[in-house]
Structures are given as C-alpha cells and as structure tokens.
C-alpha cells in the first residue's frame, strides 16, 4: 500500500498559518500512527520563487505539476478574496477536479475553488466574514456560513484558519480511521472533532455565554458515555438548570445535549470497530447504546452504513486487520 500523495498549491502572498496547517498534519511522518503516512509536497504556482507572508518563500522544483501523481490537492487560502484569483492556480484546481482528485480548501481558499467552477451546485463554506461575498460573487455555490467544514463528494471546504485543522483531521479520519485521527489530535493538543459551527466564534450576547462550564461538562460526559446520562444528569453536574443547559448547547454547539451524546457514542464505536475485533453487542454496551439494535440503528443513520460494513470497509481501505481482544 503506497502513501497517499498530498500536494499543497501556494501563490505569492498566501498567509503562512494556513499553509503550515496542512504541513503539520500531512507533512510530518508519523510511523507510530500508520505504516504508510502521507507523501506531502508543496508546489508553488508560477515560474519564480513564491513569497508567503512574513518573509517565507517556496522555490519551485524541476518536475512541475504532475496531476497523475496527486491524490489530494490542498489550497490553503487565497491572497485576497476581493481580487481575481491567479489564472494558473485556478487552472490547476479545475484540471485536478476533472481528474477526480480530492480537493481541500482552507478559509478563503474556497474563492479559488469557486473561481474554478468546482463549487458550482455544491454546499461549501469559508470564513464567516467572507461568506456573503462568496455567495454574491458565485451564486451557483450553496454557501453555508454556519459550519466548520463541509465535505461534498471529493471536495472539502473549511471555515476560518483553525477550522483548517478540523478539515485536515477529517481527511485523516477518512483515510486512516477515527482512532488514528483521534491520536493525531491528541498529539496536536486539539479536539479530534469539534462540535458546533462558526456561530460560537462571533460576538456572544451575554456574559453567561462566555463562561467555561460547558467545556468541563463535555469532558466529564465524554468519560462517561457508557452510562445512561440524561439532561438532568448533565445539568446537575454543571450546577445549572436543564433549560440553561439546553440553551447553552444550542448556542455553542448547535445541537441538543442528547444528540451531542449520541454522536460522541457513535464516534467511540467507530474507534472500537477500527481497533478491535470485539462483537457488536460488547461495543454497544461499552458506548452506552444499551444494545446492539440501538447501535446499529443510530450508527447507520449517522455514518451511513452498518457497524459491520464500516469495520470491513475500514480494514479493506487501510489494509489492516482487526486487533484481537
């Protein structure tokens, strides 16, 4: 099994942080996580050296663009959302899309994808500050400013800078599974999956929305997914009313407490399906579903396939075998 090949396209003036995120996720070899990590390279667009912000520069290699050698193309950002995007970069994105290459944009990189026509008819996102302009300039794009990232077939767009980490971890989750993505996230000291959308990062309406009890509560609940937790249990742990609990979840995470719990349980089940040969009933009890039938029903609704099919597909895709328990 060969490494998945990721190429990041950069142009003059691109911000360095957005370019650093894909490198940190895909460009650092991690043999402790997977036998074949990513084969990562940076490709400047244009003939001469590309100068990123803060004095960083990238010198083009001699090989040029070989789209046949790319599995995923990353567009980390654009230089200016108000300008026309570089024609050569737009052409690379368009040709990559036609070849079926997976394309990932971070933050304002969605403007490059939109200019290439890649986002026509698709749901996509970008930083909430630029979402209206993206929709106005490219009305064929279904812009969703509320989410951290969107996957539509083989095109992934992400919101503001740090949401690029979420999107890159999502790619790792697709290629290597939820357990590997979670372990990588621990190493990066970031959540393996952030619930909620961009609304939580806009101006908050009151002081009560700025406290930190929700984060502590999520950690507490995440360690007790095997228990039959209720709204009352969560509210009691946080020392707030059930109404306050539900309002805070809706404001910050865009969901209800019980739906959040359900998704956490499904993610835990995914990791156990990937890393063990435990029977479905055992996984269901361990993750707090109360029975195999409940796990199968919720797993199929959220993931889109049965637990058994997910386990089989994961090991076929990654070339691994279940670890005997």
C-alpha positions as CSV (number, residue, x, y, z in Angstrom):
1,X,0.0,0.0,0.0
2,X,1.6,3.3,-1.1
3,X,1.4,6.5,0.8
4,X,-1.5,8.9,-0.1
5,X,0.1,11.8,-2.0
6,X,-0.9,15.3,-0.9
7,X,0.2,18.4,-2.7
8,X,-0.3,21.9,-1.5
9,X,-0.5,24.7,-4.0
10,X,0.8,28.1,-2.9
11,X,1.0,31.5,-4.6
12,X,2.5,34.9,-3.7
13,X,1.2,36.5,-0.5
14,X,-0.6,33.5,0.9
15,X,-0.8,33.6,4.7
16,X,1.7,31.3,6.4
17,X,-0.5,29.9,9.1
18,X,-3.0,28.4,6.6
19,X,-0.1,26.9,4.7
20,X,1.5,25.5,7.9
21,X,-1.6,23.6,9.0
22,X,-1.6,21.0,6.1
23,X,2.1,20.5,6.5
24,X,1.8,19.8,10.2
25,X,-1.0,17.3,9.6
26,X,0.2,15.6,6.4
27,X,3.9,16.5,6.1
28,X,5.3,15.2,9.3
29,X,6.0,11.5,9.2
30,X,4.1,9.6,11.9
31,X,5.1,5.9,11.8
32,X,3.6,5.3,15.2
33,X,0.2,6.1,13.7
34,X,0.3,4.3,10.4
35,X,2.7,2.2,8.3
36,X,2.2,4.5,5.3
37,X,1.6,8.1,6.3
38,X,1.2,10.8,3.7
39,X,3.7,11.8,1.0
40,X,3.5,15.6,1.2
41,X,4.9,18.3,-1.0
42,X,4.5,22.0,-1.6
43,X,4.1,23.2,-5.2
44,X,4.5,26.9,-5.9
45,X,2.3,28.3,-8.8
46,X,4.4,30.3,-11.2
47,X,7.9,30.3,-12.6
48,X,9.8,32.0,-9.8
49,X,10.0,31.7,-6.0
50,X,6.7,32.2,-4.2
51,X,6.9,34.5,-1.2
52,X,4.4,33.9,1.5
53,X,3.6,36.4,4.3
54,X,6.3,37.1,6.9
55,X,9.2,36.5,4.6
56,X,8.8,32.8,3.9
57,X,9.5,31.7,0.3
58,X,9.0,28.5,-1.7
59,X,11.2,27.7,-4.7
60,X,9.7,25.6,-7.5
61,X,11.2,22.2,-8.2
62,X,12.0,21.0,-11.7
63,X,9.2,18.4,-12.0
64,X,6.3,20.8,-12.4
65,X,2.7,19.8,-11.9
66,X,2.1,16.1,-12.4
67,X,-1.6,15.7,-11.6
68,X,-1.4,11.9,-12.2
69,X,0.8,11.8,-9.0
70,X,-1.6,13.6,-6.8
71,X,-4.4,12.1,-4.6
72,X,-5.3,15.2,-2.7
73,X,-4.8,18.9,-3.7
74,X,-4.8,21.5,-0.9
75,X,-5.5,25.2,-1.5
76,X,-4.6,26.7,1.9
77,X,-6.0,30.2,1.3
78,X,-6.1,33.0,-1.3
79,X,-4.0,36.1,-1.2
80,X,-7.0,38.5,-1.3
81,X,-10.7,37.5,-1.6
82,X,-11.5,40.7,-3.4
83,X,-9.1,40.1,-6.3
84,X,-9.3,37.9,-9.3
85,X,-7.6,34.6,-8.4
86,X,-4.4,33.6,-10.2
87,X,-5.3,32.1,-13.5
88,X,-2.7,29.4,-13.3
89,X,-3.8,28.2,-9.8
90,X,-7.5,28.3,-11.0
91,X,-6.5,26.1,-14.0
92,X,-4.6,23.6,-11.8
93,X,-7.7,23.3,-9.5
94,X,-10.0,22.9,-12.4
95,X,-7.9,20.2,-14.1
96,X,-7.4,18.4,-10.7
97,X,-11.2,18.3,-10.2
98,X,-11.8,16.9,-13.7
99,X,-9.3,14.1,-12.9
100,X,-11.3,13.2,-9.7
101,X,-8.6,14.3,-7.3
102,X,-9.8,15.2,-3.9
103,X,-9.6,18.9,-3.3
104,X,-9.4,20.6,0.1
105,X,-9.5,24.4,0.7
106,X,-8.9,26.2,3.9
107,X,-10.6,29.5,4.8
108,X,-10.5,31.9,1.8
109,X,-9.2,29.1,-0.4
110,X,-12.8,28.5,-1.3
111,X,-12.7,31.5,-3.5
112,X,-10.1,29.8,-5.7
113,X,-12.3,26.7,-5.9
114,X,-15.3,28.8,-6.8
115,X,-13.4,30.6,-9.5
116,X,-12.5,27.2,-11.0
117,X,-16.2,26.2,-11.0
118,X,-15.5,23.4,-8.6
119,X,-18.1,24.6,-6.1
120,X,-21.0,25.1,-8.6
121,X,-24.1,23.4,-7.2
122,X,-22.2,22.3,-4.1
123,X,-22.6,23.2,-0.5
124,X,-19.4,24.9,0.7
125,X,-18.1,27.2,3.5
126,X,-15.5,29.8,4.2
127,X,-14.7,32.2,7.0
128,X,-17.9,33.8,8.1
129,X,-16.5,37.2,7.4
130,X,-16.3,36.3,3.7
131,X,-19.4,34.1,3.3
132,X,-21.7,36.7,2.0
133,X,-19.2,37.9,-0.6
134,X,-18.5,34.3,-1.7
135,X,-22.3,33.8,-2.2
136,X,-22.7,37.1,-4.0
137,X,-19.8,36.6,-6.4
138,X,-20.6,33.0,-7.1
139,X,-24.4,32.5,-6.8
140,X,-24.1,28.9,-8.0
141,X,-22.4,28.0,-4.8
142,X,-24.6,27.0,-1.8
143,X,-22.7,28.8,0.9
144,X,-23.2,27.6,4.5
145,X,-21.5,30.1,6.9
146,X,-22.6,28.1,10.0
147,X,-20.3,25.1,9.8
148,X,-16.6,24.5,10.4
149,X,-16.1,22.4,7.3
150,X,-18.2,20.8,4.5
151,X,-17.5,17.6,2.6
152,X,-19.4,17.4,-0.7
153,X,-18.3,14.3,-2.7
154,X,-14.5,14.8,-3.2
155,X,-14.5,18.5,-2.4
156,X,-13.8,19.7,1.2
157,X,-14.0,23.4,2.2
158,X,-13.3,24.7,5.7
159,X,-14.1,27.9,7.6
160,X,-11.6,30.2,9.3
161,X,-7.9,29.4,9.9
162,X,-8.2,27.0,12.8
163,X,-11.1,25.2,11.1
164,X,-8.5,24.1,8.6
165,X,-7.2,21.8,11.4
166,X,-10.7,20.3,11.7
167,X,-10.9,19.7,7.9
168,X,-7.4,18.1,7.8
169,X,-8.2,15.8,10.7
170,X,-11.4,14.9,8.8
171,X,-9.2,13.8,5.8
172,X,-7.1,11.7,8.2
173,X,-10.3,10.2,9.6
174,X,-11.4,9.2,6.1
175,X,-8.0,7.8,5.1
176,X,-6.8,6.2,8.3
177,X,-9.9,6.0,10.6
178,X,-11.3,7.7,13.6
179,X,-8.8,6.1,16.1
180,X,-5.8,7.4,14.2
181,X,-7.3,10.9,13.8
182,X,-8.1,11.0,17.5
183,X,-4.5,10.0,18.4
184,X,-3.1,12.6,16.0
185,X,-5.4,15.2,17.5
186,X,-4.1,14.4,21.0
187,X,-0.6,14.9,19.8
188,X,-1.6,18.3,18.3
189,X,-3.4,19.1,21.6
190,X,-6.7,19.7,19.7
191,X,-10.1,18.0,19.9
192,X,-10.4,15.1,17.3
193,X,-13.7,16.6,16.3
194,X,-15.2,20.0,17.3
195,X,-18.9,20.1,17.6
196,X,-20.8,23.2,16.7
197,X,-20.2,25.8,14.0
198,X,-18.8,29.3,13.4
199,X,-21.6,31.0,15.3
200,X,-19.8,30.2,18.6
201,X,-16.9,32.4,17.5
202,X,-18.9,35.5,16.7
203,X,-19.7,38.1,19.3
204,X,-21.5,36.4,22.2
205,X,-24.7,38.0,23.5
206,X,-24.1,37.9,27.3
207,X,-21.6,37.1,30.0
208,X,-23.2,33.8,30.7
209,X,-22.3,32.7,27.2
210,X,-18.6,33.3,27.8
211,X,-18.2,31.1,30.9
212,X,-16.3,27.8,30.6
213,X,-18.5,25.3,32.4
214,X,-19.6,23.7,29.1
215,X,-16.1,22.6,28.2
216,X,-15.6,21.0,31.6
217,X,-19.0,19.3,31.3
218,X,-18.2,17.9,27.9
219,X,-15.0,16.4,29.2
220,X,-16.9,14.9,32.1
221,X,-19.6,13.4,29.9
222,X,-17.1,12.1,27.3
223,X,-15.6,10.0,30.0
224,X,-19.0,8.5,31.0
225,X,-20.5,7.7,27.6
226,X,-21.2,4.1,28.9
227,X,-23.7,5.5,31.4
228,X,-27.3,6.3,30.7
229,X,-26.9,10.1,31.0
230,X,-29.9,12.4,30.9
231,X,-30.3,16.1,30.6
232,X,-30.9,16.2,34.3
233,X,-27.6,14.4,34.9
234,X,-25.7,16.9,32.8
235,X,-27.4,19.9,34.3
236,X,-26.8,18.6,37.8
237,X,-23.1,18.1,37.1
238,X,-22.8,21.6,35.7
239,X,-25.0,23.0,38.5
240,X,-27.3,24.8,36.1
241,X,-31.0,24.3,35.2
242,X,-32.0,22.0,32.3
243,X,-33.2,25.0,30.4
244,X,-29.8,26.7,30.7
245,X,-28.1,23.5,29.7
246,X,-30.2,23.1,26.6
247,X,-29.8,26.8,25.6
248,X,-26.0,26.7,26.0
249,X,-25.8,23.6,23.9
250,X,-27.9,25.2,21.2
251,X,-26.0,28.5,21.2
252,X,-22.5,27.0,21.2
253,X,-22.8,23.5,19.6
254,X,-25.9,24.0,17.5
255,X,-27.5,20.8,18.9
256,X,-29.2,19.3,21.9
257,X,-27.3,17.6,24.8
258,X,-28.7,14.2,24.0
259,X,-27.9,14.5,20.3
260,X,-24.3,15.5,21.2
261,X,-24.1,12.4,23.5
262,X,-25.3,10.2,20.7
263,X,-22.7,11.5,18.2
264,X,-19.9,11.0,20.8
265,X,-21.1,7.4,21.3
266,X,-21.1,6.8,17.6
267,X,-17.5,8.2,17.3
268,X,-16.4,6.0,20.2
269,X,-18.0,3.0,18.5
270,X,-16.1,3.8,15.2
271,X,-12.8,3.8,17.1
272,X,-13.6,0.4,18.7
273,X,-14.7,-1.1,15.3
274,X,-11.4,0.0,13.8
275,X,-9.1,-1.1,16.6
276,X,-10.6,-4.3,18.0
277,X,-12.4,-7.4,17.0
278,X,-14.9,-7.1,19.8
279,X,-18.5,-8.2,18.9
280,X,-21.1,-5.5,18.1
281,X,-23.1,-6.2,21.4
282,X,-20.0,-5.5,23.5
283,X,-19.3,-2.3,21.6
284,X,-22.9,-1.2,22.0
285,X,-22.8,-1.7,25.8
286,X,-19.4,-0.1,26.1
287,X,-20.5,3.0,24.2
288,X,-23.8,3.4,26.1
289,X,-26.3,2.3,23.5
290,X,-27.9,-0.3,25.7
291,X,-28.0,-3.0,23.0
292,X,-26.8,-4.0,19.5
293,X,-30.0,-3.0,17.8
294,X,-29.8,0.6,19.1
295,X,-26.2,0.9,18.0
296,X,-27.0,-0.4,14.5
297,X,-29.9,2.0,14.1
298,X,-28.1,5.1,15.2
299,X,-24.8,4.1,13.5
300,X,-26.5,3.6,10.2
301,X,-28.3,6.9,10.4
302,X,-25.2,9.0,11.3
303,X,-22.4,7.1,9.5
304,X,-24.5,5.9,6.6
305,X,-23.7,2.2,6.9
306,X,-23.9,-0.6,9.4
307,X,-21.2,-1.2,12.1
308,X,-20.2,-4.4,10.4
309,X,-19.9,-2.8,7.0
310,X,-17.9,0.1,8.5
311,X,-15.5,-2.3,10.1
312,X,-15.0,-4.3,7.0
313,X,-14.7,-1.2,4.7
314,X,-12.1,0.4,7.1
315,X,-9.8,-2.6,7.1
316,X,-10.1,-3.1,3.3
317,X,-9.4,0.6,2.7
318,X,-6.4,0.8,5.1
319,X,-5.0,-2.7,4.5
320,X,-5.1,-3.5,8.2
321,X,-6.6,-6.4,10.2
322,X,-8.7,-6.2,13.5
323,X,-6.6,-6.4,16.7
324,X,-7.6,-9.5,18.7
325,X,-9.1,-8.5,22.0
